[in-house]
């Protein structure tokens, strides 16, 4: 039996003399260590949930030599946890995608009882080789951090978390379980209780964050939000995080801030781990004013003195909002939390909602396809018109549910019965749309913002916070500087998208996997992101409403090509991508552009032989490639001339890739692609999009 005074001594060793337990911390440790209970701990961000599992691990390791297994969703979180464990002499190791060369050694040391806590991501539980080694461990405590991810009602549901339920059912008799989260409302708590068992002890505390000052500011568009940041960020004390919804927005906002002499850097999941670690350290040491981040820097990042969290765009739910603002104000008396929002946020969230779950037709076709005979992922992509991310999501769900299994790279249908749970998916999507409306209500709310937020998390706080903009008045101005807005609008009009050449075919084509370098196009540019602030909105209006592209777009394209890009050696002729639906839209623009630049426009150089689907309707590389593969022909010998290849939109890059291939076969010199707009999703720097 561990006494509270003994636990108090270890707490002080970890955090310093005079530190005492917060309400419920000792109660949770006692339930895990002395009573060997299953415990669900729902406490506010910054409350100290990690204290509970580290001290529990410390005492359980003294009691028995069984290893503590901690399932954690983010690598940044794992790094913080390992550093904290060292303070009380706990040996913690992690098995994740960044240290695969060390797995064997770590697992062997764990088996030899030389590791106290093994931290893993939930995705590791889907690795058959790891699971075979895992069953040999003697598990003394299972900790599931950010346990709301186990519920598909949670804002950050991850299918891999569902594998944890099987581990729970196979825990040694009497082995305790600890699940921790700050963001579980009543619905999520009930779901977790159903999965972990009715004997689960739920310990919930108040979610109100005393140090946070909340304000919501609605602005017209991105140029106003950028102007607001440039004016106000230097005046906000400390360093902090600016959250954006997309990678492109992170990079754009960070570049704008740097251009305005504010030390900021983008941070997102597509960066390599070394870069992310370095950026985390810069923020930790206050050597950067702000990291402009997606949710990649969300759960678990623990910098106690973050002075502000700003949302450049509206998050998806109150739960996500609370999770993210929880990074701020942990060890400071006051931190500013500012929600900005604008009209393009709805479009981004509609896209996320539509792609939250697989379409029924896709998953049914997938089951039928694999049921015929084993298939590889590449074979599946050639047979089903769905994004690779959706196919991978379907495969993961079906594998977790035991409907399919893997043999090497091929998926095999099992004998288990299956039917899609579409009604539940529809209900969840409906719930998420409502949750998005809840967070948008912050802009119009007349009452206390903090009280509203925690009430949506089923913490019915009785009193107002006394600190938010509605309780104490605005602490930051709502207006913007007109000159800065104009500067931001110009900035947005000059954020061009680089179009990188594809290097691989999606499957073996003409006995090749690699696209030969002499047959690739050179790197090119898009003037804008489709529908976005700046030129992108004009492109959208002109294509679908006006029926022709205005002269301002011609002039802006000319400036990009001749002043900003200036390809070397410069193109000699201009050709356009033909369309049977709108035969004059692109050709007339390309002709006007050629005249403006001073080049010859060659009409009908590229011929479209048959109607195709719009590329945006084709969901993966295989389908996109096949859609355009036999659709075009080049009618002229180019005689070595360098080509500027013009289109209105670039999405998959396969149209440019195929036409460049054909032009090169007709003796074209360098081929430079140019488009008026690129898909807002971006990501034109890999061969998987």
N, C-alpha and C positions, 0 to 999 in steps of 0.2 A: 504493500500500500504506500503510495507516494503522498507525502503531506504537502500542503500548500506552501509552507515556509521553505521546503526544499526546492520546490518549483520556482519560488520567488528568487532564490539565490542564483539559479541558472538563468532566469530572466535578466537579472542585473548583470550577470556575466556577458550576456548577449548585447544588452542595450545600455548598460551603465548604471552606476549606483543611484539608488533612490527611485528607480522606475518601478511602478507597481502594475498589477494586472488591471485591465479595463473590465467593466462589467461583462460577464459571460465568458471571458477567456479561461479562467480557472475552471469554471463549470464544464466547459467543453473538454478541456484536458482531462479532468477527473473522469468524465463519462467514457472517454476513449481509453485512458491508461488504467484506471482502477476498476471500471465497470465493464470494459471491453464491449462497449455499445457501438451500434451503427449511428452516426451522428451527421445531421445536415446542419451546417452553420451558415446562416444568412445574415450577413452584417455589412454595414456601409463600407464604401471604399475608404481605404486608409485606416481601417479599424485595427488591423493586425491579425488577419486570419492566418498568415504564414507563421506567426508566433505559436499558434495553437499546434500546427502540425510539426514544427521543428521540435518543440518541447515534448510533444507526445512521442515523436520518433526517438528523441534522446532517452527518455525513460523506458520505453518499450525495448530498446536495444540493450539497456542494462538488465532488464528483466529476462529477456530471452535473446538468442542470437539470430532471430529471424529478421530478414531484410525488410525495409520499408520501401514500398513501391509507390511513387508519386507520378500520376498522370497529369501532364500540364500542356496547355495548347500552344504556347508561344516560346520561341527560342529566347527572346529577350527576357521573358519571365524566368526561364530556366537559369540564365546567367545571374540574375539578381538572387535567386534562391540558393545557388551554390555558394556565392559569396557570403550570404548570411549564415549558411550552415557551418562554415569554417570557424565562425566566432565562438562556437561552443564545442569545437572539436569533432564535429560530425563530418565524416568522409562521404561526400556526395559525388556521384558520377551521373553523366547523362548519355543516353544512346539516342542519337538523332541523325538527320540527313547530312550534317556537316562533319561528322567524325566517324564515318563508316569504317575507316581503316583501323579504328581503335575498338570496334565492337567486341571482337573475339577476346581481347585482353580484358575489357571491362566486365564482360559476362563471366569470364573465368574467375576474376577477382571477386565478383559477387557470389559466385558459387562457393568460393573458398572462405566466404564470410569476411572479406577484407573491405567491403563497402557497406556503409550504414543505410544510405538512401540511394535508390536508383531512380533517376528521373527520366521519363520517356514521354514522347508525344503520342497522342492516341493513334496516329497513323501507324506506329510501330506494331500495334496490336493486330494489324492486318498483314504483317510479314510472317509467313509460315515458318521460316527458319528461326526467327526470334521466338515465336511461340513455342517451338519445340524445345528451345533452351530454357524458356521462361518456366515451363512446368516443373523443372527441377529445383526452382527456388523455393525456399521456405518463407512464405509471406507472413510477416508479423503484423503489418498494418498496410491497408490500401488507402491512399489519399487521392481523391479526385478533385483537383483544383478547377475552378470555373465550371462547376458541376452543372450549371444551367445548360451547358452545351449538349448534355445528354438528352434533353427534352426537345422534341421538334416544335414545341410551342415557344422555346427560348429564342431570343433575338439572334443568337449566334450558333444555332444548331449545327452540329457536325456529325455526319453519319458514322464516322469512326468511333465516336463516343459510345455508340450502341453496343460495341464489342465489350465494353466494360461490364455490362450486365452479366455476361457469361462468366467473367472473372469473379464477380461478386458471388455468384452461385457456387463457384468452386473454391472459395476461400476456406482455409482450415477452420474447423469448428472453434468458435470462440475468438477468432481473429477480428479485431475491430475494423471499422470503416469510417472514414471522415470525408465528407463532401463539403466544399466551401464555395461560396459565391456571394456577390453583392447584388446580383440582379435576377432574383427569382421572385416573381409575383405569386399569388395564390395558385393560379393555374399550373405554373411550372413546378411549384412545390408539390402539388398533388401528383403530377406526372412522375417526379423523382421518387416520391414515396411508393408509388405503384411499382416502379422498376427495382427499387432497392429493398422493398419489403415493409410491411406495416409496423414492424418493430423499430423503425427508424425514429430516432429522437431529433426533432427539429428545434433548433435554438435560434430565434429571430430577435434582432435588436432594432432600435430606431435607425432610420436611414438618413435623417437630416444631417447635412454637413454644415457645421457652424461657421467654418472659415470662408465659405464660398459666397461671393456676391454675384447674382445672376442678372443679366440684362439681355433682352431680345430686340434686335434692330432689323427691320425689313427695309431692304434697299432695292432699287429698280432693276439693276442688272449687275453683271460682273465688273464693269468699269467703275461703278459706284462703290462696290465692295473693295476693289483694289485700292481706290482712292482713300476709302475709310481706313484701311490697314496702314497705308503709307503715312497718313496724318497721325493716327492714334497709337500705333504700336510703339514708337520710341518713347511715348509718355507713360506706358504701362510698366510698373516696376517688375524687375526680375526677368527670368527667361521662361519660356513655355512652349506650348504645342498649338499649332493651327491645323485643324482637321479639315480635309477635303474628301470628296466622294470618289475621285478617280486619280489614277497615277498622273495623267496629263495635267489635271488641275494642280496637283502638288508641285509639279515641275514649273508650271506657269506662274503660280503665286510666289514660289521661292525666287524665281528669276526676276519678277517684278520688284520684290523687296530688295534684292541685291542691287538692282538698277537704281533704287532709291536709298542706297547706302545703309541698308538694314541687314545685319548679318543673319541670314536664314539659309537653310538647306532643305531640299526635298528628301523625304524618307518614304519608301514603299516596299512592298513584298518582292518586287522584281529586281531589287538591288541584291548584290551578293552579300553574304553574311559578314565578311570583313568590313565592308563599307558601312553596313548597318551598325555593327559594334562600335566602329569609330565615331559615327554620328551620335550614338547613345552616350558615349563617353564625353563628347563635346558638350552635349546638353547637361550631363551630370555635373560637369565642372563649370557650367555657366560661361562657356567659351563660344556659345552661339545664342543669339537672341531667341530664335524659334526654330523648331523643326516643323516643316509643313508636311503633314503625314496623312496617309490613309489609316484605316483601322489597324494596320500592321503594328503601330505603336499604341496599342490599346491596353487590353487586359494585362495587368501584372507589372507594367513598367513602373518602377518604384523610385522616383526622385522626390524626396520629401518636401523640397522647397520650390516646386513649380509655382510660379507666380500668376500664370494665366493659362486658360484654355479658350481658344476662339474657334468657333465652327464657321468656316467660310461658306459652307452649304448646310442645309437642314439635314440632320441625321435621320435614320429610318424609323426610330421609335424613341419613346421616353426611356426605355431600358437601355438602348445603345447610348443615348445622350447622357444618362446618369453614369454609365460605365466610363465614358470618355472624360466627362468633367471631373470624375473621381481621381484623375491623375494629379489634380491641382490641390494646393493648400493643405498638405498633410502635416507639415511642421511649421507653417507660418500662420499668423493670425488672420490674414486676409488675402484672398486670391480672387482675381477677376475671371468671370466666366461669361463670355459674350457670344450669343447666337446670332449669326448673320444669315439671311436667306434671300432668295430671289426666284425669278420665274422659271429658270431652267431646271430647278431642283426636282420638280414633279416628273419631268421627262426621264431623268436619270433613275429615279425610284421606280417608275413604271417599268423600265427595262429590267431592274433588279427583281421586281415582283414577278414579272412574266417568266423569268428564268430561275426562280427559286426552286422549282421542282420539275422533273422531267415531264414532257407531254405524254399522255397515256398512249398515244399511237406509237411514239418512239420506243417506250419501254416494252410494249406488247410486241412490236416488230423485232426488237432485240431478243426477247425470250424465244420467239418463234425461230429466228435466224440461228441462234446458238443451239436450239433444239434439233435442227436438221443435221448438223455435224459441228465439231469443234471449230472455232473461228479465232483468228488473231484480231487485235484492235484495228490493224490496217485494213483487213478484209471487211470488218464491220463498217468502217468509215466509207468504204466504196459502195456499201449497200444501203446505208441509212442516211438520209439528209438531215443530220443533226450536228450541232457543234461538238467538237472534241470534248469540251468541258461537260456537255450534257451527256454524251456517251459514257465518259468516265464516271459521272455521277450515277448513271443507271447501273453500270457494271459494279460499282461499289455497293449500292443499295442491294442489288440482287445477290452479290457475294455474301454480304453480311447476313441477309435473310436466308442463306443456304439454298438459293434457287440455282445458282451456278457455282462452279469451282474452277480453279486454274490448274493447268498442267503445263508448266513452262510459260510460254507466251500465249497459249491458246486457252480459250474459255470453253467450259464443258457444262452442259445442262445436267442437273441432278434429277432425281426422281421425286423431289419434294413438290407438292402442289403449290400453286401461286395464283394470286389475283391482285391487281393493283389497288392500292388504297386511295383512289382518286378523290373520294368524298372528303376524307380527312385532309388531303392536300389542299383542296378547294377551301375548306374551312380555315385552315391555317393561313392561306394567302389572304382571305377575307379579313382575318384577324390582324394580319400585318398591315394591310391597307388602313384599317381603323387606327392602328397604333401610330401610323405616319400622320394621320389627321390629328391625333392627340398631341404630337410634338409641334405641329404647325400652329396649334391653338395658342402656343406660348406667345406668338407675335401679337395676338389680340387680347390676351388675358388682362383683366383689370385687377385681379387679386394677387396674392403672394405666389411668386414663381416656384420657390422651393417647396412650399406646401403642396402646390399642384403636382409637381414632379414626384414627390414621395408618395402622394396619394394614389398616383397611377401605378405605383409599385406595391399597392395594398398596405402601405404604412399610413394610417389615418392620423397624421399629425394634427394636433388641435390648435396650435398657435402659429402665427405668422413668423417668418424668419427675421424680419426687421432690417434686412440688409439688401434685398434685391431692389431692382429699379422701381417696382410698384410699391414696395414698403418704404423705401428711403429716398426715392428719386433717382434719376439717371446719374450714373457716375461717369459715363462717357457720352459725348455728343452723338446725336442721331444724324446730323447733317453731314454733308461732304463738301469739299473744296472744289468749286467748278473747274478751276485750272487743272487740279489733279485728276478730275474725272476725264477731262479732255486728253490729258497725257496718258491716262490708262486706256482710253478708247483707241488711241493711236498705237499703244503698246499691243493691245489685243489684235489689232489689224496687221501686226507684223510678227505674229508668232506662227512661223511656218512649220509645216510637218515634213520631215525628211522621209523620202520614199526609198527605202533600202532594197537592193535587188534580192530576189529569192535565190537560194543556192541549191535547193534540192527539189526534185519532183516529189509529189506525195506518195508515189509508188514507182516501181520500175517502169520506165517509159523509154521505148526505143533502146532497150537493154542498158539504160542508164538510171542511176539514182541521183547523182550529182548533175546539176545543169552545167554544161561546159562553160567555163569563164568567157570564151569568145562569143558565146550566144546569150550572155546576160546583158540586161540594160545597165547603164551607169546609175549611181545614186541620183535621185531627182528630188523634186519638192512639190508640196501642195500649198496653195495660197492660204488655206484656212482649214478649220475643223468644221464639218458640216453642221449647220444650224446654230453654231456657236456665236457668241458675241463677236463683233468685228465683221469680216467679210463672209463668214459662214452663213449668217442669217440672210444676207443678200443672195447668196447662191441658192439657198433653199427657196426663197421667194421667186427668184427669176426662173428657176427650172419648172416650178409647178404652178405658178400664178401668172407670170408675165410672158412666158414662152420664149424669152430670149435673154441673154446676159447683157447687162447694162455696160455702158462705156467705162464707168468707174472700175469695174472688174478687169477690163482689158488693160487700163492704165496701171492698176495695181499689180497685175500679173507681169506686165512689161518691166516695172520697177524691180520686182523680185528677181526676175530672170537676168536682167542686165546689170543691176547694181548689187543686190545681195548675193545671189548665187554665182553668176558669171562663170558658167562652166567652161573649162579649158581642156581641149580646144573647143571653141564655140560651135554650136550647131549651124548647119548650112541650109537646111530646109525644115519646113514644118509640115507634119502630117497629123491627122486626127483619127480618133477611134470612131468608127462608123456605128450608127444605130438605125435599126429599121423602125423603131417606135417613134423616135423624134429625129428624122434624118437631117434636119438643118440646125438643130440646137448647138451642137458642139462644132460642126463644120464652120458655121458662120463666125462663131467665137474664135476658132483657130485661125481663120482667114484674117480677121481683124487684128488678132495678136501678131500674126506674121508681118502684116503691114506696119504695125507699130514698131516692131523690132527691126524691120528692114530685111526680112528674109522672104524667100519664095514659099508660098503655100502650094502643096501638091494635092489637089483634090483626087479622091478615088484611088489614092495609092494603096490604102488598105480597104478591102472589100469585105462586107459582111455577107456570108453565103446563106445563113439561115437564122431564124429567130431563136433567141435564147431566153432563159429566165434571167431576171435581174440578179446580179451577183449577190446582192444582199439577201436574196431568198435562198441562196445556197449556203449551207451552214458549216461545212468543213472543207478543208483543202482539197480532198479528193473530189468532192462534188463540184467545187468551184472550178477546179482544173478541167474536169470533164465537160462542164457546161460550156466552156469557151474553146476547148481544144480543137474542134473541127469547125468552128463557126466563122473563122476569118481566113482570108487569103491576101497575099501581096501581089499586086498586078504588074509592078515595074521592077526592073533591075536598077538598084540604087547607085551603082557605080562607085561605091566607097564613100558616098556622102553621109555626113553626120546629121542625125535626125532629132528634132524636138518632137516628141510624141505626146499629143494633147488629148486629155479627156476631162469631163466635168467632175466625176467622182472617182475616187479610188477607195476600194474597200478591201478586197482580198489580195490585190496585186497580181492575180493570175491573168487578168486581161492584158496588163502591161507585159507580163512575163511571156505569154504566148505570142503576142504581136511582135515583141522585140525578137523573139526566137525566129519568127518568120521573116522579119526585116533583115536579120543577119544572114539568113539563108539566101536572101536576094541581094547580098553584097552591100548591105548598109554598113557604114562606119559606126561610130559610137551612137547609141540610142539613149536620149535623155528624157525620162518621163516627167510630165507636168500635169497636175490636176488642180482644178479650182478648189475642191474640198476633199478632205479625207474623213473617213468614218470617225465619229467622236470617240470611239473606244480606243483608237490609237493602237500602239503596240506593233508598229511595222519594223521590228528589229529582230524577228525570229522567223523560223520556217514552220511554226506550228499553228499560226493564226489563220 
